Amino acid sequence: MNPETDDPKQVVLQVGGVLKKIRKEKHLSLEDLSELSGVSKLTLGNIERGETNPTIGVLWKISKCLSIPLLALFSTENSVNLSRAGKGLRIAGDNKDWVIEPIFQNVSNEMETYRAYLQPNSSYYPEKHHHNTTEIATVMSGTLSIHVNNESYVLNQYDSISFCADGQHSYINQSDELVVLHIILKYGV
């Protein structure tokens, strides 16, 4: 992944090319991938051709059904990567209240790091992650409620939480300030 890429069209083309490569390596047709992911064949084709910018929800569905980390859809091979806040790739949720910036992915695809932004007075309910995935979230600014399996936890600046992310969880910002988080996803084996 090249987090310095500021051209959204280039990022969309890169994701499309990577998705097509992975799909073909797994010997799947667009129809097969559509059935597995629940994403329409038309949408998948548009993603592969770089004609649409998919939401985070669509990308989670695709990565989960392919049993790959989300950032594998953005992968390139560089020995040094630099991630600057507000620069490069940004992926928004359906209503644009939740935005993530992929920061890093380790070589073995077992861990990913994100910078996430949750708009004031909004919430985000992510897709369940891959089986046996651990999520670690640290609040960098603001105050946030995180709900995990019917329990609620309030995190202030620099507080962290770790939980199994293959169940239901949500992020809720009830303040008038933007909340910034660092999130690590550790995929189980």
Contacts in CASP RR format, 6 or more apart in sequence:
PFRMAT RR
TARGET T0000
AUTHOR 0000-0000-0000
METHOD contacts of the structure
MODEL  1
MNPETDDPKQVVLQVGGVLKKIRKEKHLSLEDLSELSGVSKLTLGNIERG
ETNPTIGVLWKISKCLSIPLLALFSTENSVNLSRAGKGLRIAGDNKDWVI
EPIFQNVSNEMETYRAYLQPNSSYYPEKHHHNTTEIATVMSGTLSIHVNN
ESYVLNQYDSISFCADGQHSYINQSDELVVLHIILKYGV
1 71 0 8 1.000
1 74 0 8 1.000
1 75 0 8 1.000
1 76 0 8 1.000
1 78 0 8 1.000
1 81 0 8 1.000
1 89 0 8 1.000
1 102 0 8 1.000
1 105 0 8 1.000
2 76 0 8 1.000
2 78 0 8 1.000
2 81 0 8 1.000
3 81 0 8 1.000
3 82 0 8 1.000
3 83 0 8 1.000
3 84 0 8 1.000
3 87 0 8 1.000
3 88 0 8 1.000
3 89 0 8 1.000
3 101 0 8 1.000
3 102 0 8 1.000
3 103 0 8 1.000
4 82 0 8 1.000
4 84 0 8 1.000
4 87 0 8 1.000
4 88 0 8 1.000
5 11 0 8 1.000
5 14 0 8 1.000
5 88 0 8 1.000
5 89 0 8 1.000
6 87 0 8 1.000
6 88 0 8 1.000
8 53 0 8 1.000
9 50 0 8 1.000
11 74 0 8 1.000
11 88 0 8 1.000
11 89 0 8 1.000
12 47 0 8 1.000
12 50 0 8 1.000
12 51 0 8 1.000
12 52 0 8 1.000
12 53 0 8 1.000
13 50 0 8 1.000
14 74 0 8 1.000
14 76 0 8 1.000
15 47 0 8 1.000
15 50 0 8 1.000
15 54 0 8 1.000
15 59 0 8 1.000
15 73 0 8 1.000
15 74 0 8 1.000
16 47 0 8 1.000
16 48 0 8 1.000
16 49 0 8 1.000
16 50 0 8 1.000
16 73 0 8 1.000
17 48 0 8 1.000
17 50 0 8 1.000
18 72 0 8 1.000
18 73 0 8 1.000
18 74 0 8 1.000
18 75 0 8 1.000
19 44 0 8 1.000
19 47 0 8 1.000
19 48 0 8 1.000
19 62 0 8 1.000
19 73 0 8 1.000
20 48 0 8 1.000
22 66 0 8 1.000
22 68 0 8 1.000
22 72 0 8 1.000
22 73 0 8 1.000
23 30 0 8 1.000
23 33 0 8 1.000
23 48 0 8 1.000
23 66 0 8 1.000
26 66 0 8 1.000
28 36 0 8 1.000
30 41 0 8 1.000
30 44 0 8 1.000
30 45 0 8 1.000
30 48 0 8 1.000
31 41 0 8 1.000
33 39 0 8 1.000
33 41 0 8 1.000
33 44 0 8 1.000
33 62 0 8 1.000
33 65 0 8 1.000
33 66 0 8 1.000
34 40 0 8 1.000
34 41 0 8 1.000
34 44 0 8 1.000
36 65 0 8 1.000
36 66 0 8 1.000
37 44 0 8 1.000
37 61 0 8 1.000
37 62 0 8 1.000
37 64 0 8 1.000
37 65 0 8 1.000
37 66 0 8 1.000
38 61 0 8 1.000
38 65 0 8 1.000
39 58 0 8 1.000
39 61 0 8 1.000
39 62 0 8 1.000
43 52 0 8 1.000
43 54 0 8 1.000
43 58 0 8 1.000
44 62 0 8 1.000
45 51 0 8 1.000
46 52 0 8 1.000
47 54 0 8 1.000
47 58 0 8 1.000
47 62 0 8 1.000
54 62 0 8 1.000
55 91 0 8 1.000
55 92 0 8 1.000
55 93 0 8 1.000
55 94 0 8 1.000
56 91 0 8 1.000
56 92 0 8 1.000
56 93 0 8 1.000
56 98 0 8 1.000
56 100 0 8 1.000
56 126 0 8 1.000
57 93 0 8 1.000
57 94 0 8 1.000
57 126 0 8 1.000
57 127 0 8 1.000
59 70 0 8 1.000
59 73 0 8 1.000
59 91 0 8 1.000
60 70 0 8 1.000
60 126 0 8 1.000
60 127 0 8 1.000
60 129 0 8 1.000
61 127 0 8 1.000
62 73 0 8 1.000
63 69 0 8 1.000
63 70 0 8 1.000
63 72 0 8 1.000
63 73 0 8 1.000
63 130 0 8 1.000
64 127 0 8 1.000
64 128 0 8 1.000
64 129 0 8 1.000
64 130 0 8 1.000
67 130 0 8 1.000
68 109 0 8 1.000
69 105 0 8 1.000
69 109 0 8 1.000
69 110 0 8 1.000
69 111 0 8 1.000
69 112 0 8 1.000
69 130 0 8 1.000
69 185 0 8 1.000
69 187 0 8 1.000
70 102 0 8 1.000
70 112 0 8 1.000
70 185 0 8 1.000
71 102 0 8 1.000
71 105 0 8 1.000
71 109 0 8 1.000
71 112 0 8 1.000
72 105 0 8 1.000
72 109 0 8 1.000
74 89 0 8 1.000
74 102 0 8 1.000
74 105 0 8 1.000
75 105 0 8 1.000
81 104 0 8 1.000
83 101 0 8 1.000
83 102 0 8 1.000
83 103 0 8 1.000
83 104 0 8 1.000
83 115 0 8 1.000
85 101 0 8 1.000
85 115 0 8 1.000
86 101 0 8 1.000
88 101 0 8 1.000
89 101 0 8 1.000
89 102 0 8 1.000
90 99 0 8 1.000
90 100 0 8 1.000
90 101 0 8 1.000
91 99 0 8 1.000
91 100 0 8 1.000
91 101 0 8 1.000
91 102 0 8 1.000
92 98 0 8 1.000
92 99 0 8 1.000
93 99 0 8 1.000
93 124 0 8 1.000
95 122 0 8 1.000
96 119 0 8 1.000
97 118 0 8 1.000
97 119 0 8 1.000
97 122 0 8 1.000
97 123 0 8 1.000
97 124 0 8 1.000
98 116 0 8 1.000
98 117 0 8 1.000
98 118 0 8 1.000
98 119 0 8 1.000
98 122 0 8 1.000
98 124 0 8 1.000
98 171 0 8 1.000
99 116 0 8 1.000
99 117 0 8 1.000
100 114 0 8 1.000
100 115 0 8 1.000
100 116 0 8 1.000
100 117 0 8 1.000
100 183 0 8 1.000
101 114 0 8 1.000
101 115 0 8 1.000
101 116 0 8 1.000
101 117 0 8 1.000
102 112 0 8 1.000
102 113 0 8 1.000
102 114 0 8 1.000
103 113 0 8 1.000
103 114 0 8 1.000
103 115 0 8 1.000
103 182 0 8 1.000
104 112 0 8 1.000
104 113 0 8 1.000
105 111 0 8 1.000
105 112 0 8 1.000
105 113 0 8 1.000
106 112 0 8 1.000
109 187 0 8 1.000
110 186 0 8 1.000
110 187 0 8 1.000
110 188 0 8 1.000
110 189 0 8 1.000
111 184 0 8 1.000
111 185 0 8 1.000
111 186 0 8 1.000
111 187 0 8 1.000
112 184 0 8 1.000
112 185 0 8 1.000
112 187 0 8 1.000
113 182 0 8 1.000
113 183 0 8 1.000
113 184 0 8 1.000
113 185 0 8 1.000
114 182 0 8 1.000
114 183 0 8 1.000
114 184 0 8 1.000
114 185 0 8 1.000
115 140 0 8 1.000
115 180 0 8 1.000
115 181 0 8 1.000
115 182 0 8 1.000
115 183 0 8 1.000
116 137 0 8 1.000
116 171 0 8 1.000
116 180 0 8 1.000
116 181 0 8 1.000
116 182 0 8 1.000
116 183 0 8 1.000
117 178 0 8 1.000
117 179 0 8 1.000
117 180 0 8 1.000
117 181 0 8 1.000
118 124 0 8 1.000
118 144 0 8 1.000
118 171 0 8 1.000
118 173 0 8 1.000
118 178 0 8 1.000
118 179 0 8 1.000
118 181 0 8 1.000
119 173 0 8 1.000
119 178 0 8 1.000
120 173 0 8 1.000
120 175 0 8 1.000
120 176 0 8 1.000
120 177 0 8 1.000
120 178 0 8 1.000
121 173 0 8 1.000
121 174 0 8 1.000
121 175 0 8 1.000
121 176 0 8 1.000
122 173 0 8 1.000
123 170 0 8 1.000
123 171 0 8 1.000
123 172 0 8 1.000
123 173 0 8 1.000
124 170 0 8 1.000
124 171 0 8 1.000
125 168 0 8 1.000
125 170 0 8 1.000
126 165 0 8 1.000
126 169 0 8 1.000
126 170 0 8 1.000
126 171 0 8 1.000
128 165 0 8 1.000
128 166 0 8 1.000
128 167 0 8 1.000
128 168 0 8 1.000
129 135 0 8 1.000
129 165 0 8 1.000
129 166 0 8 1.000
129 167 0 8 1.000
129 185 0 8 1.000
130 166 0 8 1.000
130 187 0 8 1.000
130 188 0 8 1.000
131 166 0 8 1.000
131 188 0 8 1.000
132 164 0 8 1.000
132 166 0 8 1.000
132 187 0 8 1.000
132 188 0 8 1.000
132 189 0 8 1.000
133 164 0 8 1.000
133 165 0 8 1.000
133 166 0 8 1.000
133 185 0 8 1.000
133 186 0 8 1.000
133 187 0 8 1.000
133 188 0 8 1.000
134 162 0 8 1.000
134 163 0 8 1.000
134 164 0 8 1.000
134 165 0 8 1.000
134 185 0 8 1.000
134 186 0 8 1.000
134 188 0 8 1.000
135 162 0 8 1.000
135 163 0 8 1.000
135 164 0 8 1.000
135 165 0 8 1.000
135 169 0 8 1.000
135 183 0 8 1.000
135 184 0 8 1.000
135 185 0 8 1.000
135 186 0 8 1.000
136 160 0 8 1.000
136 161 0 8 1.000
136 162 0 8 1.000
136 183 0 8 1.000
136 184 0 8 1.000
136 186 0 8 1.000
137 146 0 8 1.000
137 155 0 8 1.000
137 160 0 8 1.000
137 161 0 8 1.000
137 171 0 8 1.000
137 181 0 8 1.000
137 182 0 8 1.000
137 183 0 8 1.000
137 184 0 8 1.000
138 158 0 8 1.000
138 159 0 8 1.000
138 160 0 8 1.000
138 181 0 8 1.000
138 182 0 8 1.000
138 183 0 8 1.000
139 155 0 8 1.000
139 156 0 8 1.000
139 157 0 8 1.000
139 158 0 8 1.000
139 159 0 8 1.000
139 160 0 8 1.000
139 179 0 8 1.000
139 180 0 8 1.000
139 181 0 8 1.000
140 157 0 8 1.000
140 158 0 8 1.000
140 180 0 8 1.000
140 181 0 8 1.000
140 182 0 8 1.000
141 157 0 8 1.000
141 177 0 8 1.000
141 178 0 8 1.000
141 179 0 8 1.000
141 180 0 8 1.000
142 156 0 8 1.000
142 157 0 8 1.000
142 173 0 8 1.000
142 175 0 8 1.000
142 177 0 8 1.000
142 178 0 8 1.000
142 179 0 8 1.000
142 180 0 8 1.000
143 154 0 8 1.000
143 155 0 8 1.000
143 156 0 8 1.000
143 157 0 8 1.000
143 173 0 8 1.000
143 175 0 8 1.000
143 177 0 8 1.000
143 179 0 8 1.000
144 154 0 8 1.000
144 155 0 8 1.000
144 171 0 8 1.000
144 172 0 8 1.000
144 173 0 8 1.000
144 179 0 8 1.000
144 181 0 8 1.000
145 152 0 8 1.000
145 153 0 8 1.000
145 154 0 8 1.000
145 155 0 8 1.000
145 171 0 8 1.000
145 172 0 8 1.000
145 173 0 8 1.000
145 174 0 8 1.000
146 152 0 8 1.000
146 153 0 8 1.000
146 155 0 8 1.000
146 161 0 8 1.000
146 163 0 8 1.000
146 169 0 8 1.000
146 170 0 8 1.000
146 171 0 8 1.000
146 172 0 8 1.000
147 153 0 8 1.000
147 168 0 8 1.000
147 169 0 8 1.000
147 170 0 8 1.000
147 172 0 8 1.000
148 161 0 8 1.000
148 163 0 8 1.000
148 167 0 8 1.000
148 168 0 8 1.000
148 169 0 8 1.000
149 163 0 8 1.000
149 167 0 8 1.000
149 168 0 8 1.000
149 169 0 8 1.000
153 161 0 8 1.000
155 161 0 8 1.000
163 169 0 8 1.000
165 185 0 8 1.000
171 179 0 8 1.000
171 181 0 8 1.000
173 179 0 8 1.000
END
